[in-house]
């Protein structure tokens, strides 16, 4: 079991720039509504936070959110690649923005074509 970690009301008041009485009231309401796993120690004016392991459902939900974010990132890369905004650079082994410089049929790069035209 993890050890509880204390935090003073004064520290919270300074952190959120609120009067100590307001912080005490908000923390008390959060404890009563089970929004905060903690206990309020009156003599020392400390909030003792209790750590809780996420439930199986919460763990699975976090894993699913991570996988959905990864899927979204991959879909955006594929979309950008198909729309011409990104291309795969084989030399660097990564996706890059912009259009690739393919050169022309003779293997010349655009800079060489410009020099030949002048």
C-alpha positions as CSV (number, residue, x, y, z in Angstrom):
1,X,0.0,0.0,0.0
2,X,1.3,3.4,-0.9
3,X,2.0,6.0,1.8
4,X,-0.3,9.0,2.0
5,X,1.2,12.4,1.0
6,X,0.3,15.6,3.0
7,X,-0.2,19.1,1.6
8,X,-0.8,22.1,3.7
9,X,-3.9,24.4,3.2
10,X,-1.5,27.3,3.2
11,X,0.4,25.9,0.2
12,X,-2.9,25.3,-1.7
13,X,-4.1,28.9,-0.8
14,X,-0.9,30.4,-2.2
15,X,-0.9,28.1,-5.2
16,X,-4.4,29.1,-6.3
17,X,-4.3,32.6,-4.9
18,X,-7.3,32.1,-2.7
19,X,-8.1,32.8,1.0
20,X,-7.3,29.8,3.3
21,X,-11.0,29.6,4.3
22,X,-12.1,29.2,0.7
23,X,-9.5,26.5,0.1
24,X,-10.6,24.6,3.2
25,X,-14.2,24.8,2.1
26,X,-13.5,23.6,-1.5
27,X,-11.3,20.7,-0.2
28,X,-14.0,19.7,2.3
29,X,-16.7,19.6,-0.4
30,X,-14.4,17.6,-2.7
31,X,-13.8,15.1,0.1
32,X,-17.5,14.8,0.9
33,X,-18.4,14.3,-2.8
34,X,-15.7,11.6,-3.2
35,X,-14.0,13.8,-5.8
36,X,-10.8,13.8,-3.8
37,X,-9.4,10.8,-1.9
38,X,-8.0,12.6,1.1
39,X,-8.5,13.5,4.7
40,X,-8.4,17.0,6.3
41,X,-6.3,17.1,9.5
42,X,-7.7,20.1,11.4
43,X,-4.9,20.6,14.1
44,X,-2.1,20.8,11.5
45,X,-4.2,22.3,8.7
46,X,-3.0,19.6,6.3
47,X,-4.7,17.7,3.5
48,X,-3.6,14.1,3.6
49,X,-3.9,12.7,0.1
50,X,-4.5,9.0,-0.3
51,X,-3.2,7.3,-3.4
52,X,-5.5,4.8,-5.1
53,X,-4.7,2.4,-7.8
54,X,-6.9,2.8,-10.9
55,X,-9.6,0.1,-11.2
56,X,-9.5,-2.5,-14.0
57,X,-12.0,-0.5,-16.0
58,X,-10.0,2.8,-15.6
59,X,-6.8,1.0,-16.7
60,X,-8.5,-0.4,-19.8
61,X,-10.0,3.0,-20.6
62,X,-6.6,4.7,-20.4
63,X,-5.1,2.0,-22.7
64,X,-7.9,2.4,-25.2
65,X,-7.4,6.2,-25.1
66,X,-3.7,5.8,-25.9
67,X,-4.5,3.4,-28.8
68,X,-7.1,5.7,-30.2
69,X,-4.6,8.6,-30.1
70,X,-2.0,6.5,-31.9
71,X,-4.6,5.5,-34.5
72,X,-5.6,9.1,-35.0
73,X,-1.9,10.2,-35.5
74,X,-1.4,7.4,-38.0
75,X,-4.5,8.3,-39.9
76,X,-3.5,12.0,-40.1
77,X,-0.1,11.0,-41.5
78,X,-1.7,8.8,-44.1
79,X,-4.2,11.5,-45.0
80,X,-1.5,14.1,-45.4
81,X,0.7,11.7,-47.4
82,X,-2.2,11.0,-49.8
83,X,-3.2,14.7,-50.1
84,X,0.4,15.6,-51.1
85,X,1.2,17.5,-47.9
86,X,3.7,14.9,-46.7
87,X,6.0,12.4,-48.2
88,X,8.2,9.5,-46.9
89,X,11.9,10.4,-47.1
90,X,13.7,7.1,-47.6
91,X,17.1,8.5,-46.9
92,X,16.1,9.9,-43.5
93,X,13.5,7.2,-42.8
94,X,10.8,9.7,-41.7
95,X,7.8,11.6,-42.9
96,X,8.4,15.2,-44.1
97,X,6.1,18.1,-45.0
98,X,6.1,19.6,-48.4
99,X,6.6,18.0,-51.8
100,X,9.5,15.8,-52.7
101,X,12.1,17.0,-55.2
102,X,12.0,14.2,-57.8
103,X,13.9,16.0,-60.5
104,X,13.0,15.4,-64.2
105,X,13.3,12.5,-66.5
106,X,17.0,13.0,-67.1
107,X,17.7,12.9,-63.3
108,X,18.3,16.6,-63.1
109,X,17.2,18.5,-60.0
110,X,15.2,21.8,-60.3
111,X,18.3,23.9,-59.5
112,X,20.1,22.4,-62.5
113,X,17.1,23.0,-64.8
114,X,17.0,26.7,-63.7
115,X,20.7,27.1,-64.5
116,X,20.3,25.5,-68.0
117,X,17.4,27.8,-68.8
118,X,19.4,31.0,-68.1
